[in-house]
Amino acid sequence: MDAADIASLIAAAGGGGILLELTKRGVGALSGAGRKRRDEVDRAWKRTDKEAQRRRLIEEHASHLRRILFGAPCVDAADIPPWPTYSSTDTNTLKETQ
């Protein structure tokens, strides 16, 4: 078996696709594309976590204020508006909780 036979066997077995994929991954590893993508995803998660933390703080504060209003003798409980419901246009990530 000479080199031409081996090359034709590799090509017939899909070796060209494998070689192409290995080349793409090698170039990506050398250029740092994977690390850049991971950094981008990490930054997005940090932004999301920061926003969620702020939202939780605001909700906690609003809940505390509502409890003060319910306990205040000068405010009628019927005058306190109901807690808003959660809704989203993205039905996959947020279901209505109330």
N, C-alpha and C positions, 0 to 999 in steps of 0.2 A: 504494500500500500504506500503510495507516494503522497506528497503534500497536497496535490490536486484532489485526490480521492478523499483525504481527510477534510479538506475545506468544503467539498461538496456534501459530505455527510453532515458536517456541522450546519451548513446552510439549509439542508433538507430537514434537519431536526429543529429548526427555528433558532439556530445559533445567532443569526443576524439580529433578531429581536432582542435576544439576551445581551448581545454585545452592545447594541444601541442603548439598552436600559442601563447597563453597567457604565457606559460612557457618560450618560446623563447624570447618574448618581455621583460618579467621580468628579465631574465638572462642578456639580452642586456642592460637593464636600470641599473641594478646593476653593471655591469662591465664597464659601460661608453662607450660602443662601439658606440653608436649614437653620443656622443660628440666628440669622436676621429674622426669619419667619417666627421662630420661637420667641425672640425678643418682642416682636410686634404683638404676638398673642399675649405675652405676659403683661405688656403695657395696657392692652385692652382689658384684661381681667382686673388689673389694679384700678383702672378708671371705674369699672363696674362695681368693684368692692367699695371704693370710696363713695360713690353715689349711693349705694345701698346703706352704707354706714350713716351717711347724712340723713337719708330718708328715715332710718330707724330712730335716730335722735329726735327728729322733728315729730315723728309719731309718738314717741315716748313723752315728749314735752306736751303735745296736744292732749294726750291721755291724762297727764297730770293736771292740766288746766281744767279739763272736763270734770275730774274728780273734785277739784276745788269748787267749781260752779255747782255741782250737785250738793255739796255740803254747805254752801253759802245760804244763809237764811233769807237774803234779799232777792234771790233768783228762784223763780219757779222752774221746776224740772221740765215742764212742758215747753218752756221758752228756749231750752237748749236744743239746738238743731241736732238731728241724728248724725252719727258717724258716717262719713261718705263711703260708698262702696267702691271697690276696686274694679276697674275694667281696663281692657286693653284691646287694641286692634289685632294683636298677635295672639291668636288663641292657643298656640303651641306652648308658650312660655308662661302665661299667667291666666289662671282660671279665676273667675269671680269668687271671692272668698266669703261673701255674705249673702 
